[in-house]
Amino acid sequence: MSELDRKRERAGTLRQLNRRRVLDALRRHGHVSRGDLVRSTGLSRTTVGAVVGELLERGLVVEEPPAAGPGRGRPPARIRLDAAAGAALGIDFGHTHLRVAVADLSSRVLSERWVEIDVDHHSRDAIDAAERLVDEVLADAGVAREHVIGAGLGLPGPIDARTGTVGSSVILPGWAGLDPNHALAERLGLAVVVDNDANLGARAEAAFGAGRGCADFVYVKVASGIGAGLVLGGRLHTGATGLAGELGHVQVTTGGAVCRCGNRGCLESQAAVPALLDLLRPAHGGDLGVDDLVRLVEAGDPGARRVVNDAGRAIGRVLADMCNLIDPEAIVVGGDLSAAGAPLLDGITDSVSRYALPGAARSLRVLAGELGKRAEMLGALALVITETERLPLEAMPARAAR
């Protein structure tokens, strides 16, 4: 990459970050003046003016004329998101579920659907189901397809940032080499942007949940797999190839069970939900599921609390090393197992306190995610709503592309 290309990339990243800050401020505060945006975002008046001008041109915000007041001088015009300017779709593929929602441009969810499905091995079936649920949520919300500005898509595996394809044939074997953007865009007739599910969870918790106000935090999704989304300096960090945050495949022992990635002793093989269920099924039956596990923990079952706490300690041991490397303000814990609460969070906290450098551990907060199982879906919506530059203008409805 040439120096000119690097400068353009840095400028594009900065514009994206500035746009997100303005949109987040508009979501939080509603009707605000440009001066209010300058104060709430910390951006210069010139930068705010440029971002607002772009959003006005795209039809994503509206400017209301100033109302006459009793005082001297003319009050400033006020800016607000135009929620009716379009709609966005969020599609969250988990390893064993699919969740789809449609929202207006203020991120208000209008309709939502959820089904259980084997996503890992059957990409065609999963895409068929996504197409069906998209039709259902649009019909339920009364949103015409031509009014949708795009769809955000989350997958529970690495996405190669260079090609947009699924980057692992072992974590998502049915998707290996597939370009999910193209596959879904062709089916839906819409522009699609894709990211790893943990990255989307981090994005959602930063915008709407426990990560609000944190410039540096780690979002950890503990479910059928274990992944992390890294927010550094206020922006999502995905690494050179999109593999940043693959926490579940850090080796924690030289022996142990064989992981689906092909290695032995990965964190996921010890601390993800399937491993915990395998430990408890001899005592609680072969059909034990994650919701049953959470209920056992809530009821005080000593075995369930023990395995969840042990999982937290194993995850915390890996996170301690990460804390030494990036020194985050907080760890936000999401995913299915986060509903188990204190045993999981206490285990993570204990290991981080023991193994991280004292300075890093002392200032760190370990927090439960606030968005639960909907975090990745909300992150997929935010991917579309806050990063409209990743969608082609011709894909946006006429009102929003004027």
Secondary structure, 3 states (H helix, E strand, C coil): CCHHHHHHHHHHHHHHHHHHHHHHHHHHHCCEEHHHHHHHHCCCHHHHHHHHHHHHHHCCEEEECCCCCCCCCCCCCEEEECHHHCEEEEEEECCCEEEEEEEECCCCEEEEEEEECCCCCCHHHHHHHHHHHHHHHHHHHCCCHHHEEEEEEEECCCECCCCCCECCCCCCHHHCCCCHHHHHHHHHCCCEEEEEHHHHHHHHHHHHCCCCCCCCEEEEEECCCEEEEEEECCEEECCCCCCCCCHHHCECCCCCCECCCCCECEHHHHHCHHHHHHHHHHHHCCCCCHHHHHHHHHCCCHHHHHHHHHHHHHHHHHHHHHHHHHCCCEEEEECHHHHHCHHHHHHHHHHHHHHCCHHHHHHCEEEECCCHHHHHHHHHHHHHHCCHHHCCHHHCCCCCCC
